Amino acid sequence: MFEAGNSFGIKPIGLAARDTLRLEMGYSLYGNDIDDNTSPIEAGLGWITKFSKTFTNSENLQNQSKEGVKQKLIGFELLERGIPRKGYEIIDTNELTIGEVTSGTMSPSLGKGIGMGYVETNHTAVGTPIGVKIRKKIVAAVVVNTPFYKP
């Protein structure tokens, strides 16, 4: 199979490449960014939530849609050198913890660290300055729209 793909420039890739590509597109990974307990409203997936029919937890999700949520999934880019990893703290400009990284990597397409994470809703606007604690150092970052990279 590899030999047949050579003439087309096809090369084998691994899960790390797939994970980087999905993150650059801003796609959530089940088990990291979303799971069975994740609210689609918090995860920015409200657009796929159809309230025209009753379903498990639909009343709670309708309330979240109308009244808002305490946290939301954001995309961010590091402004300094570093690689954000799952579980790293996200902080505000006062160095208070406002959330946690759910996915992060060094983007080869952008040449900088990118990530996603849940933060308090008052820190979700595009352009909001934040920080990520990486190895006891605070690395400056900014909230951005996803996808991070548009091919």
N, CA and C atoms as a LAMMPS dump frame, in Angstrom:
ITEM: TIMESTEP
0
ITEM: NUMBER OF ATOMS
453
ITEM: BOX BOUNDS ff ff ff
-5.0000000000000000e+02 5.0000000000000000e+02
-5.0000000000000000e+02 5.0000000000000000e+02
-5.0000000000000000e+02 5.0000000000000000e+02
ITEM: ATOMS id mol type element x y z
1 1 1 N 0.827 -1.165 0
2 1 2 C 0 0 0
3 1 3 C 0.885 1.247 0
4 2 1 N 1.945 1.236 0.822
5 2 2 C 2.837 2.398 0.867
6 2 3 C 3.503 2.624 -0.489
7 3 1 N 3.904 1.525 -1.143
8 3 2 C 4.543 1.65 -2.455
9 3 3 C 3.581 2.254 -3.471
10 4 1 N 2.329 1.842 -3.432
11 4 2 C 1.331 2.369 -4.369
12 4 3 C 1.103 3.863 -4.148
13 5 1 N 1.234 4.317 -2.932
14 5 2 C 1.022 5.73 -2.621
15 5 3 C 2.209 6.617 -2.905
16 6 1 N 3.404 6.017 -3.063
17 6 2 C 4.625 6.8 -3.299
18 6 3 C 4.514 7.728 -4.497
19 7 1 N 3.956 7.237 -5.599
20 7 2 C 3.876 8.055 -6.815
21 7 3 C 2.934 9.252 -6.644
22 8 1 N 2.082 9.198 -5.631
23 8 2 C 1.173 10.305 -5.347
24 8 3 C 1.671 11.189 -4.206
25 9 1 N 2.838 10.857 -3.673
26 9 2 C 3.38 11.636 -2.559
27 9 3 C 2.711 11.325 -1.232
28 10 1 N 1.995 10.205 -1.171
29 10 2 C 1.301 9.82 0.059
30 10 3 C 2.307 9.224 1.029
31 11 1 N 2.26 9.696 2.262
32 11 2 C 3.181 9.206 3.292
33 11 3 C 2.386 8.794 4.53
34 12 1 N 2.894 7.804 5.258
35 12 2 C 2.207 7.409 6.49
36 12 3 C 2.352 8.499 7.554
37 13 1 N 1.291 8.7 8.301
38 13 2 C 1.345 9.64 9.423
39 13 3 C 0.781 8.958 10.657
40 14 1 N 1.042 9.538 11.812
41 14 2 C 0.576 8.945 13.056
42 14 3 C -0.497 9.777 13.732
43 15 1 N -0.861 9.335 14.923
44 15 2 C -1.908 10.011 15.678
45 15 3 C -1.523 11.427 16.08
46 16 1 N -0.243 11.679 16.311
47 16 2 C 0.181 13.03 16.698
48 16 3 C -0.099 14.016 15.571
49 17 1 N 0.143 13.606 14.335
50 17 2 C -0.143 14.476 13.189
51 17 3 C -1.643 14.719 13.079
52 18 1 N -2.422 13.66 13.236
53 18 2 C -3.878 13.813 13.182
54 18 3 C -4.367 14.749 14.273
55 19 1 N -3.805 14.619 15.474
56 19 2 C -4.223 15.455 16.589
57 19 3 C -3.875 16.92 16.336
58 20 1 N -2.698 17.177 15.779
59 20 2 C -2.303 18.548 15.46
60 20 3 C -3.232 19.141 14.406
61 21 1 N -3.54 18.368 13.375
62 21 2 C -4.419 18.858 12.308
63 21 3 C -5.819 19.153 12.826
64 22 1 N -6.358 18.283 13.67
65 22 2 C -7.71 18.532 14.184
66 22 3 C -7.718 19.749 15.096
67 23 1 N -6.65 19.958 15.859
68 23 2 C -6.584 21.123 16.737
69 23 3 C -6.45 22.406 15.923
70 24 1 N -5.628 22.391 14.875
71 24 2 C -5.507 23.575 14.022
72 24 3 C -6.852 23.963 13.414
73 25 1 N -7.713 22.983 13.184
74 25 2 C -9.054 23.264 12.661
75 25 3 C -10.049 23.622 13.763
76 26 1 N -9.638 23.495 15.021
77 26 2 C -10.523 23.822 16.129
78 26 3 C -11.537 22.741 16.434
79 27 1 N -11.253 21.51 16.005
80 27 2 C -12.16 20.395 16.257
81 27 3 C -11.906 19.829 17.651
82 28 1 N -12.978 19.643 18.394
83 28 2 C -12.879 19.075 19.737
84 28 3 C -12.562 17.589 19.671
85 29 1 N -11.794 17.122 20.646
86 29 2 C -11.46 15.706 20.762
87 29 3 C -12.226 15.124 21.941
88 30 1 N -12.991 14.064 21.667
89 30 2 C -13.729 13.407 22.739
90 30 3 C -12.727 12.846 23.748
91 31 1 N -12.981 13.122 25.011
92 31 2 C -12.084 12.685 26.076
93 31 3 C -11.168 13.804 26.538
94 32 1 N -10.944 14.79 25.691
95 32 2 C -10.158 15.967 26.065
96 32 3 C -11.068 17.186 26.203
97 33 1 N -11.639 17.604 25.079
98 33 2 C -12.414 18.841 25.026
99 33 3 C -13.896 18.625 25.317
100 34 1 N -14.377 17.445 25.032
101 34 2 C -15.776 17.103 25.283
102 34 3 C -15.864 15.667 25.78
103 35 1 N -16.937 15.386 26.526
104 35 2 C -17.23 14.021 26.96
105 35 3 C -18.72 13.931 27.252
106 36 1 N -19.149 12.842 27.866
107 36 2 C -20.577 12.638 28.128
108 36 3 C -21.172 13.684 29.059
109 37 1 N -20.342 14.356 29.838
110 37 2 C -20.83 15.352 30.79
111 37 3 C -20.697 16.784 30.287
112 38 1 N -20.178 16.965 29.088
113 38 2 C -19.971 18.302 28.543
114 38 3 C -21.275 18.87 28.016
115 39 1 N -21.534 20.103 28.356
116 39 2 C -22.686 20.799 27.801
117 39 3 C -22.332 21.297 26.401
118 40 1 N -23.174 21.009 25.408
119 40 2 C -22.884 21.534 24.073
120 40 3 C -22.905 23.064 24.037
121 41 1 N -23.609 23.677 24.953
122 41 2 C -23.64 25.144 25.023
123 41 3 C -22.267 25.65 25.466
124 42 1 N -21.686 25.036 26.488
125 42 2 C -20.349 25.42 26.959
126 42 3 C -19.283 25.147 25.902
127 43 1 N -19.459 24.068 25.145
128 43 2 C -18.462 23.651 24.16
129 43 3 C -18.591 24.392 22.828
130 44 1 N -19.53 25.34 22.744
131 44 2 C -19.716 26.071 21.492
132 44 3 C -20.41 25.252 20.422
133 45 1 N -21.135 24.221 20.848
134 45 2 C -21.831 23.346 19.915
135 45 3 C -23.341 23.517 19.996
136 46 1 N -23.781 24.649 20.502
137 46 2 C -25.21 24.912 20.616
138 46 3 C -25.93 24.86 19.284
139 47 1 N -25.207 25.164 18.208
140 47 2 C -25.799 25.16 16.868
141 47 3 C -26.273 23.773 16.436
142 48 1 N -25.762 22.714 17.051
143 48 2 C -26.217 21.367 16.701
144 48 3 C -27.28 20.855 17.671
145 49 1 N -27.628 21.682 18.649
146 49 2 C -28.613 21.287 19.649
147 49 3 C -29.985 21.764 19.194
148 50 1 N -30.844 20.832 18.849
149 50 2 C -32.178 21.151 18.338
150 50 3 C -33.195 21.047 19.476
151 51 1 N -33.774 22.183 19.822
152 51 2 C -34.717 22.212 20.932
153 51 3 C -36.165 21.997 20.488
154 52 1 N -36.392 21.656 19.243
155 52 2 C -37.752 21.433 18.754
156 52 3 C -38.347 20.131 19.298
157 53 1 N -37.49 19.249 19.824
158 53 2 C -37.952 17.99 20.416
159 53 3 C -37.356 17.844 21.806
160 54 1 N -38.048 17.086 22.649
161 54 2 C -37.557 16.812 23.993
162 54 3 C -36.543 15.668 23.929
163 55 1 N -35.454 15.825 24.658
164 55 2 C -34.429 14.793 24.738
165 55 3 C -33.82 14.849 26.132
166 56 1 N -32.97 13.891 26.47
167 56 2 C -32.34 13.845 27.78
168 56 3 C -31.633 15.16 28.064
169 57 1 N -31.976 15.775 29.187
170 57 2 C -31.353 17.019 29.648
171 57 3 C -31.723 18.249 28.813
172 58 1 N -32.74 18.141 27.955
173 58 2 C -33.09 19.261 27.074
174 58 3 C -33.527 20.499 27.847
175 59 1 N -34.235 20.316 28.954
176 59 2 C -34.69 21.476 29.733
177 59 3 C -33.495 22.247 30.301
178 60 1 N -32.528 21.535 30.85
179 60 2 C -31.327 22.175 31.389
180 60 3 C -30.55 22.908 30.29
181 61 1 N -30.41 22.279 29.127
182 61 2 C -29.675 22.903 28.028
183 61 3 C -30.407 24.128 27.487
184 62 1 N -31.729 24.082 27.463
185 62 2 C -32.492 25.262 27.045
186 62 3 C -32.26 26.413 28.017
187 63 1 N -32.23 26.102 29.312
188 63 2 C -31.944 27.136 30.312
189 63 3 C -30.547 27.713 30.108
190 64 1 N -29.563 26.859 29.847
191 64 2 C -28.201 27.338 29.595
192 64 3 C -28.163 28.238 28.363
193 65 1 N -28.895 27.85 27.341
194 65 2 C -28.915 28.627 26.109
195 65 3 C -29.502 30.018 26.338
196 66 1 N -30.517 30.093 27.185
197 66 2 C -31.184 31.374 27.459
198 66 3 C -30.448 32.205 28.501
199 67 1 N -30.008 31.565 29.581
200 67 2 C -29.443 32.288 30.726
201 67 3 C -27.922 32.387 30.697
202 68 1 N -27.281 31.594 29.869
203 68 2 C -25.823 31.595 29.811
204 68 3 C -25.223 30.506 30.677
205 69 1 N -23.93 30.338 30.541
206 69 2 C -23.188 29.317 31.273
207 69 3 C -22.039 29.972 32.027
208 70 1 N -21.426 29.234 32.932
209 70 2 C -20.328 29.78 33.74
210 70 3 C -18.982 29.698 33.029
211 71 1 N -18.863 28.765 32.092
212 71 2 C -17.599 28.601 31.373
213 71 3 C -17.887 28.263 29.92
214 72 1 N -16.895 28.547 29.07
215 72 2 C -17.014 28.225 27.65
216 72 3 C -15.662 27.761 27.12
217 73 1 N -15.74 26.975 26.061
218 73 2 C -14.533 26.506 25.384
219 73 3 C -14.02 27.61 24.467
220 74 1 N -12.738 27.942 24.611
221 74 2 C -12.113 28.977 23.784
222 74 3 C -10.93 28.402 23.021
223 75 1 N -10.531 29.112 21.994
224 75 2 C -9.261 28.868 21.336
225 75 3 C -8.305 29.966 21.759
226 76 1 N -7.024 29.644 21.866
227 76 2 C -6.034 30.665 22.216
228 76 3 C -4.719 30.39 21.504
229 77 1 N -3.962 31.469 21.29
230 77 2 C -2.613 31.385 20.731
231 77 3 C -1.638 31.937 21.746
232 78 1 N -0.511 31.283 21.889
233 78 2 C 0.543 31.799 22.757
234 78 3 C 1.258 32.943 22.046
235 79 1 N 1.6 33.969 22.799
236 79 2 C 2.323 35.118 22.259
237 79 3 C 3.82 34.991 22.483
238 80 1 N 4.193 33.976 23.249
239 80 2 C 5.592 33.697 23.551
240 80 3 C 5.841 32.22 23.27
241 81 1 N 7.1 31.842 23.343
242 81 2 C 7.459 30.45 23.094
243 81 3 C 6.913 29.542 24.193
244 82 1 N 6.366 28.41 23.804
245 82 2 C 5.86 27.432 24.757
246 82 3 C 4.874 26.495 24.087
247 83 1 N 4.596 25.393 24.754
248 83 2 C 3.622 24.425 24.253
249 83 3 C 2.594 24.177 25.35
250 84 1 N 1.354 24.605 25.134
251 84 2 C 0.317 24.352 26.136
252 84 3 C -0.101 22.885 26.098
253 85 1 N -0.3 22.298 27.252
254 85 2 C -0.69 20.89 27.338
255 85 3 C -1.952 20.748 28.186
256 86 1 N -2.655 19.648 27.948
257 86 2 C -3.875 19.335 28.701
258 86 3 C -3.602 19.423 30.199
259 87 1 N -4.49 20.127 30.91
260 87 2 C -4.391 20.235 32.359
261 87 3 C -3.676 21.477 32.851
262 88 1 N -2.983 22.193 31.96
263 88 2 C -2.3 23.419 32.387
264 88 3 C -3.333 24.482 32.75
265 89 1 N -2.996 25.284 33.75
266 89 2 C -3.889 26.356 34.202
267 89 3 C -3.921 27.504 33.201
268 90 1 N -5.112 28.059 33.018
269 90 2 C -5.278 29.302 32.266
270 90 3 C -5.583 30.382 33.293
271 91 1 N -4.877 31.506 33.195
272 91 2 C -5.032 32.569 34.186
273 91 3 C -5.396 33.884 33.506
274 92 1 N -5.935 34.805 34.31
275 92 2 C -6.247 36.137 33.795
276 92 3 C -5.066 37.074 34.029
277 93 1 N -5.244 38.349 33.711
278 93 2 C -4.147 39.312 33.842
279 93 3 C -3.786 39.595 35.297
280 94 1 N -4.638 39.183 36.231
281 94 2 C -4.336 39.31 37.663
282 94 3 C -3.728 38.032 38.231
283 95 1 N -3.414 37.086 37.339
284 95 2 C -2.833 35.791 37.686
285 95 3 C -3.767 34.91 38.509
286 96 1 N -5.079 35.113 38.34
287 96 2 C -6.078 34.258 38.975
288 96 3 C -6.475 33.161 37.995
289 97 1 N -6.629 31.945 38.496
290 97 2 C -7.011 30.825 37.642
291 97 3 C -8.435 31.024 37.143
292 98 1 N -8.597 30.971 35.817
293 98 2 C -9.917 31.145 35.205
294 98 3 C -10.331 29.926 34.394
295 99 1 N -9.439 28.938 34.272
296 99 2 C -9.78 27.764 33.492
297 99 3 C -8.621 26.813 33.338
298 100 1 N -8.789 25.897 32.386
299 100 2 C -7.803 24.834 32.183
300 100 3 C -7.71 24.471 30.709
301 101 1 N -6.501 24.203 30.26
302 101 2 C -6.263 23.761 28.888
303 101 3 C -6.813 22.344 28.725
304 102 1 N -7.558 22.119 27.639
305 102 2 C -8.057 20.782 27.341
306 102 3 C -7.274 20.129 26.205
307 103 1 N -6.752 20.928 25.289
308 103 2 C -5.912 20.453 24.185
309 103 3 C -4.921 21.542 23.833
310 104 1 N -3.708 21.149 23.489
311 104 2 C -2.717 22.136 23.079
312 104 3 C -1.557 21.485 22.365
313 105 1 N -0.882 22.271 21.537
314 105 2 C 0.259 21.768 20.783
315 105 3 C 1.049 22.929 20.203
316 106 1 N 2.179 22.612 19.613
317 106 2 C 2.921 23.563 18.797
318 106 3 C 2.402 23.377 17.376
319 107 1 N 1.833 24.416 16.808
320 107 2 C 1.286 24.334 15.462
321 107 3 C 2.391 24.517 14.43
322 108 1 N 2.686 23.479 13.648
323 108 2 C 3.701 23.647 12.612
324 108 3 C 3.238 24.598 11.51
325 109 1 N 1.946 24.672 11.273
326 109 2 C 1.418 25.57 10.241
327 109 3 C 1.53 27.032 10.639
328 110 1 N 1.378 27.322 11.933
329 110 2 C 1.397 28.702 12.422
330 110 3 C 2.711 29.087 13.081
331 111 1 N 3.503 28.094 13.462
332 111 2 C 4.778 28.369 14.109
333 111 3 C 4.644 28.911 15.513
334 112 1 N 3.566 28.54 16.195
335 112 2 C 3.354 28.985 17.574
336 112 3 C 2.486 27.986 18.318
337 113 1 N 2.494 28.105 19.641
338 113 2 C 1.658 27.252 20.467
339 113 3 C 0.199 27.673 20.368
340 114 1 N -0.675 26.692 20.235
341 114 2 C -2.117 26.937 20.199
342 114 3 C -2.798 25.97 21.151
343 115 1 N -4.005 26.313 21.546
344 115 2 C -4.735 25.407 22.416
345 115 3 C -6.189 25.774 22.544
346 116 1 N -6.898 24.892 23.228
347 116 2 C -8.292 25.128 23.579
348 116 3 C -8.438 24.818 25.057
349 117 1 N -9.402 25.443 25.672
350 117 2 C -9.658 25.189 27.074
351 117 3 C -10.932 25.873 27.521
352 118 1 N -11.42 25.444 28.655
353 118 2 C -12.613 26.062 29.234
354 118 3 C -12.188 27.165 30.184
355 119 1 N -12.802 28.345 30.012
356 119 2 C -12.54 29.477 30.897
357 119 3 C -13.864 30.104 31.311
358 120 1 N -13.814 30.885 32.388
359 120 2 C -14.988 31.63 32.835
360 120 3 C -15.466 32.516 31.688
361 121 1 N -16.788 32.649 31.545
362 121 2 C -17.353 33.32 30.374
363 121 3 C -16.936 34.777 30.214
364 122 1 N -16.578 35.451 31.29
365 122 2 C -16.173 36.852 31.148
366 122 3 C -14.767 36.996 30.565
367 123 1 N -14.136 35.89 30.187
368 123 2 C -12.796 35.92 29.58
369 123 3 C -12.793 35.265 28.195
370 124 1 N -13.956 35.21 27.541
371 124 2 C -14.057 34.464 26.284
372 124 3 C -14.033 35.326 25.024
373 125 1 N -14.057 36.628 25.153
374 125 2 C -14.081 37.49 23.962
375 125 3 C -12.765 37.398 23.197
376 126 1 N -12.872 37.35 21.876
377 126 2 C -11.675 37.329 21.03
378 126 3 C -10.843 38.568 21.333
379 127 1 N -9.542 38.36 21.507
380 127 2 C -8.63 39.454 21.831
381 127 3 C -8.34 39.597 23.31
382 128 1 N -9.067 38.85 24.151
383 128 2 C -8.841 38.917 25.596
384 128 3 C -7.458 38.366 25.935
385 129 1 N -6.643 39.15 26.656
386 129 2 C -5.336 38.633 27.071
387 129 3 C -5.491 37.638 28.218
388 130 1 N -4.804 36.517 28.109
389 130 2 C -4.799 35.494 29.154
390 130 3 C -3.362 35 29.299
391 131 1 N -3.158 34.085 30.214
392 131 2 C -1.86 33.453 30.374
393 131 3 C -2.041 31.969 30.587
394 132 1 N -1.025 31.209 30.265
395 132 2 C -1.026 29.77 30.498
396 132 3 C 0.2 29.45 31.335
397 133 1 N -0.018 28.741 32.454
398 133 2 C 1.104 28.341 33.304
399 133 3 C 1.763 27.11 32.701
400 134 1 N 2.981 27.325 32.204
401 134 2 C 3.749 26.247 31.591
402 134 3 C 5.046 26.104 32.372
403 135 1 N 5.184 24.984 33.062
404 135 2 C 6.388 24.703 33.86
405 135 3 C 6.733 25.856 34.797
406 136 1 N 5.768 26.257 35.58
407 136 2 C 5.921 27.293 36.611
408 136 3 C 6.15 28.695 36.044
409 137 1 N 6.032 28.853 34.723
410 137 2 C 6.181 30.16 34.096
411 137 3 C 4.849 30.548 33.464
412 138 1 N 4.5 31.82 33.555
413 138 2 C 3.283 32.298 32.913
414 138 3 C 3.638 32.752 31.497
415 139 1 N 3.017 32.111 30.517
416 139 2 C 3.249 32.44 29.115
417 139 3 C 2.041 33.224 28.606
418 140 1 N 2.302 34.41 28.053
419 140 2 C 1.227 35.269 27.55
420 140 3 C 0.517 34.61 26.37
421 141 1 N -0.803 34.803 26.337
422 141 2 C -1.629 34.249 25.266
423 141 3 C -2.793 35.197 25.01
424 142 1 N -3.529 34.915 23.956
425 142 2 C -4.695 35.722 23.615
426 142 3 C -5.791 34.8 23.092
427 143 1 N -7.044 35.126 23.421
428 143 2 C -8.193 34.369 22.935
429 143 3 C -8.375 34.681 21.446
430 144 1 N -8.554 33.627 20.64
431 144 2 C -8.725 33.779 19.194
432 144 3 C -9.912 32.952 18.709
433 145 1 N -10.367 33.277 17.509
434 145 2 C -11.389 32.463 16.858
435 145 3 C -10.771 31.165 16.358
436 146 1 N -11.592 30.147 16.25
437 146 2 C -11.18 28.923 15.579
438 146 3 C -11.963 28.843 14.272
439 147 1 N -11.444 28.215 13.243
440 147 2 C -10.211 27.458 13.24
441 147 3 C -8.988 28.351 13.339
442 148 1 N -7.936 27.782 13.897
443 148 2 C -6.675 28.512 14.016
444 148 3 C -6.042 28.695 12.639
445 149 1 N -6.187 27.672 11.806
446 149 2 C -5.557 27.656 10.486
447 149 3 C -6.618 27.344 9.444
448 150 1 N -6.651 28.139 8.39
449 150 2 C -7.586 27.89 7.291
450 150 3 C -6.788 27.5 6.054
451 151 1 N -6.863 26.213 5.667
452 151 2 C -6.073 25.75 4.507
453 151 3 C -6.524 26.394 3.201
